[in-house]
């Protein structure tokens, strides 16, 4: 990886893309410190200091601290991600949209991208309104009212639109996927606070704690093993061999080649975890907006539902709620993994394409037997990938019942490692293209 980065910095074209990406990242981080107009920053700091164990704390981790400052980037890029997921789901039931995604080419991509942006703005408007209504009674706004609410909502929507533009520019003119890069930077911005937490475990009241040293080393070793496991699963794949029969066309012979179908262990990536976490925290967000009094009372069905919902990110609700939350969270990740995997990979369609091109899997008959064979392999891989994702997402939740309060969770590690691997692969492909281009020019 370091050799790839070194070679990339030596190549002028790739170096320009890297510097351009870094410039946009600096703009993103600068915007995280621009508080929306009409906010009392002192009252805001007091409110957010007590929100670290709630939905607000979970959103703040992803936003890189932007939510705790109620900056213009407080909602981060999550409305765009939600809109993208909704568009993909709608494509399964709307034939014209599915055709635009699969067969539309550049025009189809632009059309889908337009729909995604429009839906993103709609979702960001709803979320911004919810944020204002949720905190309007907390005293963080200087003059709460219609005009203040309008300014706050428009500022948050504008911030999301700017982030969409920054992500698009990074994708088109920089290095890596822009949307993933913004999330990546937001998460790793919490790394210094994590290091500070480990240091405070080691040094307590000016003295070095042996227990703190052992705990810190255990956390570091555990994080390294966790990252290594994520890298292994993200890169691992099952290669299904495919052979193509030879065809004689005129005086020439075509085909006769051997290839394979790469089936990854974690084909769905981190999307099932994002699905599940959004599903689990959604009731808490709605209750905070429309049933704040019932939630604050601490008793009753709505208060219990709120505690169950925030158990994903809070240890203050007790073991009972956390255990129930973990079980449901586990089942949701498994279910969403199977759903998304089969939504993106259709064994019957792949089998038909192989048959049409005169190919076959050695030892397996063409047609339905090939479909069943691919389904069998896919089911086994998906079970392993789903359980792995679930364990990675749930295990760090147990740290909340200790003295540790690290910024990184299982979902964060999955996103960070996935984006890092994707970015390095893009750098390698850029260098490869540059190498061949220079070779041809000579």
C-alpha positions in Angstrom: 0.0 0.0 0.0 2.8 2.4 0.9 4.6 1.6 -2.3 1.4 2.4 -4.3 1.0 5.8 -2.5 4.7 6.6 -3.1 4.4 5.7 -6.8 1.2 7.7 -7.1 2.9 10.9 -5.7 5.6 10.5 -8.3 3.1 10.5 -11.1 2.0 14.1 -12.0 -1.5 13.3 -13.1 -2.3 11.1 -10.2 -0.6 13.5 -7.8 -2.9 16.3 -9.0 -5.9 14.1 -8.3 -4.7 13.4 -4.8 -4.0 17.0 -4.0 -7.5 18.0 -5.4 -9.1 15.3 -3.2 -7.2 16.6 -0.2 -8.3 20.2 -1.0 -12.0 19.1 -1.0 -11.5 17.2 2.2 -10.1 20.3 3.9 -13.2 22.2 2.7 -15.4 19.5 4.2 -13.6 19.6 7.6 -13.8 23.5 7.6 -17.5 23.3 7.0 -17.9 21.0 10.0 -17.0 24.0 12.2 -19.4 26.5 10.7 -22.4 26.6 13.0 -25.8 27.4 11.5 -27.1 30.9 12.2 -29.3 31.6 15.3 -27.6 29.1 17.6 -26.5 29.7 21.2 -23.1 27.9 21.1 -22.8 27.7 24.9 -26.2 26.2 25.4 -25.5 23.9 22.5 -22.3 22.6 24.1 -24.2 21.8 27.3 -27.0 20.0 25.4 -24.6 17.9 23.3 -22.4 16.9 26.1 -25.3 15.0 27.6 -26.3 13.5 24.2 -23.2 11.2 23.7 -25.2 8.1 24.6 -28.2 8.8 22.4 -29.1 8.9 18.7 -27.4 12.4 18.6 -24.2 10.8 19.7 -24.4 8.1 17.0 -25.0 10.7 14.3 -22.2 12.8 15.7 -19.7 10.0 15.3 -20.5 9.6 11.6 -20.5 13.4 11.0 -17.0 13.8 12.4 -18.3 16.1 15.2 -20.4 18.3 12.9 -23.7 17.4 14.6 -22.4 18.4 18.1 -21.6 21.8 16.7 -24.9 21.9 14.7 -22.8 23.0 11.7 -24.1 23.2 8.1 -22.8 19.7 7.6 -24.6 18.3 10.7 -26.7 15.8 8.6 -23.6 14.7 6.7 -24.3 12.7 3.5 -26.8 10.3 5.1 -29.8 11.7 3.2 -28.0 10.9 -0.1 -27.1 7.4 1.1 -30.7 6.8 2.2 -32.0 8.1 -1.2 -29.6 5.8 -3.1 -30.8 2.8 -1.1 -34.5 3.8 -1.7 -33.8 4.2 -5.5 -32.2 0.7 -5.6 -35.2 -0.8 -3.8 -37.7 1.0 -6.1 -35.8 -0.4 -9.1 -36.9 -3.9 -8.0 -40.5 -3.0 -8.4 -40.4 -0.3 -11.2 -39.3 -1.9 -14.5 -38.5 1.5 -16.2 -36.2 2.4 -13.3 -34.5 -1.0 -13.3 -33.9 -0.7 -17.1 -32.4 2.8 -16.6 -30.0 1.4 -14.0 -29.0 -1.8 -15.9 -29.2 -0.9 -19.6 -29.5 2.9 -19.7 -25.8 3.6 -20.1 -24.6 7.2 -19.3 -28.0 8.7 -20.0 -29.6 6.2 -17.6 -27.0 6.9 -14.9 -27.6 10.7 -15.2 -31.4 10.1 -15.0 -31.0 7.9 -11.9 -28.5 10.3 -10.4 -31.1 13.2 -10.9 -33.8 11.2 -9.1 -31.4 10.4 -6.3 -30.4 14.0 -5.8 -34.1 15.2 -5.8 -35.0 12.5 -3.2 -31.9 13.5 -1.2 -33.1 17.1 -0.9 -36.6 16.0 0.1 -35.2 13.7 2.8 -32.7 16.3 4.0 -35.6 18.8 4.3 -37.6 16.3 6.5 -34.5 15.5 8.6 -33.6 19.2 9.0 -37.1 20.1 10.1 -37.0 17.2 12.6 -33.7 18.4 14.0 -35.1 22.0 14.5 -38.4 20.8 16.1 -36.5 18.4 18.3 -34.2 21.0 19.7 -36.3 24.1 19.5 -37.5 23.7 23.1 -34.0 23.0 24.5 -33.0 26.7 24.4 -30.1 26.3 21.9 -31.7 28.8 19.4 -31.5 32.4 20.3 -34.9 33.5 18.9 -36.9 30.4 18.1 -39.7 31.0 15.6 -40.7 30.6 12.0 -37.8 32.7 10.6 -35.2 31.1 12.7 -36.5 27.7 11.8 -36.5 28.6 8.1 -32.9 29.7 8.3 -31.8 26.6 10.2 -33.6 24.2 7.9 -32.3 25.9 4.7 -28.8 26.0 6.1 -28.8 22.3 6.8 -30.3 21.5 3.4 -27.7 23.6 1.7 -24.9 21.9 3.7 -26.2 18.5 2.5 -26.3 19.8 -1.1 -22.7 21.0 -0.8 -21.6 17.7 0.5 -23.3 15.9 -2.5 -21.4 18.3 -4.8 -18.1 17.7 -3.0 -18.6 13.9 -3.2 -19.4 14.1 -6.9 -16.3 16.2 -7.6 -14.1 13.7 -5.7 -15.5 10.8 -7.7 -15.1 12.6 -11.1 -11.9 14.5 -10.6 -10.2 13.0 -7.6 -9.3 9.6 -6.1 -11.9 7.2 -4.7 -15.6 7.3 -4.3 -16.6 10.8 -3.1 -19.5 9.8 -0.9 -17.5 7.0 0.8 -14.6 9.3 1.2 -16.7 11.9 3.1 -18.0 9.3 5.5 -14.4 7.9 5.9 -13.0 11.3 6.8 -15.9 12.0 9.2 -15.2 8.7 11.1 -11.4 8.9 11.3 -11.7 12.5 12.6 -12.7 10.9 15.9 -9.4 8.9 16.0 -7.6 11.6 18.2 -10.3 11.4 20.8 -10.0 7.6 20.8 -6.2 8.0 21.4 -6.9 10.4 24.2 -9.3 7.9 25.8 -6.6 5.2 25.8 -4.0 7.7 27.2 -6.4 8.6 30.0 -6.7 4.9 30.8 -2.9 4.6 31.2 -2.3 7.9 33.1 -4.8 8.5 35.9 -4.3 11.4 38.3 -0.7 11.8 37.2 0.3 8.2 37.8 0.7 5.3 35.4 -1.9 2.6 35.8 -0.8 -1.0 35.1 -4.4 -2.1 34.5 -4.8 0.8 32.1 -1.7 -0.3 30.1 -3.0 -3.9 29.9 -6.5 -2.7 28.8 -5.1 -0.3 26.2 -2.9 -3.0 24.8 -5.8 -5.4 24.7 -7.9 -2.8 22.8 -5.1 -2.1 20.3 -4.5 -5.8 19.6 -8.2 -6.4 19.3 -8.6 -3.6 16.9 -5.7 -4.9 14.8 -7.2 -8.4 14.7 -10.6 -6.9 13.9 -9.2 -4.9 11.0 -7.3 -8.0 9.7 -10.5 -10.0 9.8 -12.4 -7.3 7.9 -9.7 -7.1 5.2 -9.7 -10.9 4.8 -13.4 -11.1 4.4 -13.6 -8.1 2.2 -11.0 -9.5 -0.2 -11.9 -13.2 0.0 -13.9 -14.7 -2.9 -15.0 -18.0 -4.2 -14.1 -18.5 -7.8 -16.6 -20.6 -9.7 -14.9 -22.0 -12.9 -16.7 -21.6 -16.2 -15.7 -23.1 -19.5 -16.9 -21.9 -22.9 -17.2 -24.3 -25.9 -15.4 -23.6 -29.1 -17.3 -22.2 -32.0 -16.4 -22.2 -35.7 -17.5 -19.1 -37.6 -16.4 -19.2 -41.2 -12.8 -20.2 -41.2 -12.1 -18.9 -37.7 -12.6 -20.6 -34.3 -13.9 -18.7 -31.3 -14.3 -19.5 -27.7 -12.8 -22.4 -25.9 -11.6 -20.2 -23.0 -11.7 -20.8 -19.3 -12.8 -18.2 -16.8 -14.5 -17.9 -13.5 -17.3 -16.1 -11.6 -15.9 -14.3 -8.5 -18.3 -14.6 -5.6 -17.2 -12.5 -2.6 -17.8 -13.6 1.0 -19.2 -10.1 1.9 -20.9 -9.3 -1.4 -23.3 -6.8 0.2 -20.5 -5.0 1.9 -21.4 -2.7 4.8 -24.9 -1.8 3.4 -26.8 -4.3 5.5 -25.3 -2.8 8.7 -26.3 0.7 7.5 -29.8 -0.6 6.7 -30.1 -2.3 10.1 -28.7 0.7 12.1 -31.1 3.1 10.3 -34.0 0.8 11.0 -33.2 0.5 14.7 -32.7 4.2 15.3 -35.6 5.4 13.3 -38.2 5.0 16.1 -36.1 7.0 18.5 -35.7 9.9 16.0 -39.5 10.0 15.4 -40.3 9.8 19.2 -37.8 12.6 19.9 -39.7 14.8 17.5 -43.4 13.9 18.1 -43.5 12.4 21.6 -40.7 14.1 23.6 -42.9 14.4 26.7 -43.6 10.6 26.8 -39.9 9.9 26.2 -38.7 12.2 29.0 -41.2 10.7 31.4 -39.2 7.5 31.4 -42.2 5.3 31.8 -44.8 3.8 29.5 -44.6 2.0 26.2 -43.2 4.9 24.2 -40.4 5.5 26.7 -39.6 1.7 26.6 -39.6 1.8 22.8 -37.2 4.8 22.8 -34.8 3.0 25.2 -34.9 -0.1 23.1 -34.2 2.0 19.9 -31.2 3.9 21.4 -29.6 0.7 22.9 -27.6 0.4 19.8 -25.6 3.5 20.9 -26.2 3.9 24.6 -25.3 1.9 27.7 -27.5 3.9 30.0 -30.6 1.9 29.2 -29.4 -1.3 31.0 -28.6 -4.9 30.0 -32.2 -5.9 29.3 -32.8 -3.4 26.5 -29.3 -3.8 25.1 -29.7 -7.6 24.9 -33.0 -7.4 23.1 -31.6 -4.7 20.8 -28.6 -6.8 20.0 -30.7 -9.8 19.1 -33.0 -7.8 16.8 -30.0 -6.0 15.4 -28.3 -9.3 14.6 -31.4 -10.7 12.9 -31.9 -7.5 10.8 -28.3 -7.6 9.6 -28.6 -11.2 8.5 -32.0 -10.5 6.8 -30.7 -7.4 5.0 -27.5 -9.2 3.9 -29.6 -11.9 2.2 -32.0 -9.4 0.7 -29.3 -7.1 -0.7 -27.1 -10.0 -2.0 -29.9 -11.5 -4.0 -31.0 -8.0 -5.2 -27.6 -7.5 -6.7 -26.8 -11.0 -7.9 -29.4 -13.1 -9.6 -28.3 -16.8 -10.0 -31.0 -17.5 -12.6 -29.9 -14.5 -14.7 -26.2 -15.4 -14.5 -27.0 -19.0 -15.4 -29.0 -18.0 -18.5 -26.2 -15.7 -19.6 -23.7 -18.5 -19.3 -25.9 -20.8 -21.3 -26.5 -18.2 -24.1 -22.8 -17.7 -24.5 -22.2 -21.4 -24.8 -20.6 -21.8 -21.4 -21.0 -24.3 -18.6 -19.7 -25.0 -15.1 -17.6 -28.3 -15.1 -19.6 -31.1 -13.7 -22.9 -29.2 -13.7 -25.5 -29.3 -16.4 -26.7 -26.0 -18.0 -30.0 -24.4 -17.1 -31.7 -25.1 -13.7 -28.9 -27.3 -12.3 -26.5 -24.4 -12.8 -28.9 -22.0 -11.1 -29.3 -24.3 -8.1 -25.6 -24.8 -7.9 -25.0 -21.0 -7.8 -27.7 -20.6 -5.3 -26.2 -23.2 -3.0 -22.8 -21.6 -3.1 -24.3 -18.1 -2.7 -26.3 -19.2 0.3 -23.2 -20.6 2.1 -21.2 -17.5 1.4 -24.0 -15.2 2.5 -24.5 -17.1 5.7 -20.9 -16.6 6.6 -20.8 -13.0 5.5 -24.0 -12.1 7.4 -22.8 -13.7 10.6 -19.5 -12.0 10.3 -21.1 -8.6 9.7 -23.4 -9.1 12.7 -20.6 -10.1 15.1 -18.4 -7.2 14.0 -21.4 -4.8 14.5 -22.5 -6.2 17.9 -19.2 -7.0 19.7 -18.0 -3.4 20.1 -21.4 -2.6 21.8 -20.2 -4.6 24.8 -17.4 -2.0 25.4 -20.0 0.5 26.4 -20.5 -1.3 29.7 -16.8 -0.8 30.5 -14.8 2.4 31.2 -14.0 2.7 27.5 -15.8 5.3 25.3 -14.1 4.8 22.0 -15.2 6.7 18.9 -14.8 3.6 16.7 -17.5 0.9 16.5 -17.9 -2.2 14.4 -19.7 -0.3 11.6 -17.1 2.4 11.6 -14.3 -0.1 11.2 -16.1 -1.8 8.4 -16.6 1.5 6.5 -13.0 2.7 7.1 -11.4 -0.5 6.0 -13.7 -0.9 3.0 -13.1 2.7 1.8 -9.3 2.4 2.3 -9.1 -0.8 0.3 -11.3 0.7 -2.5 -9.1 3.8 -2.6 -5.9 1.9 -2.8 -7.3 -0.3 -5.6 -8.3 2.9 -7.6 -4.8 4.3 -7.1 -3.3 1.0 -8.5 -5.7 1.1 -11.5 -4.8 4.8 -12.1 -1.1 3.9 -12.1 -1.7 0.9 -14.3 -3.5 3.1 -16.9 -0.7 5.6 -16.7 1.9 2.9 -17.3 0.1 1.5 -20.4 -0.5 5.0 -21.7 3.2 5.9 -21.4 4.1 2.6 -23.0 1.8 3.2 -26.0 3.1 6.8 -26.5 6.6 5.5 -26.8 
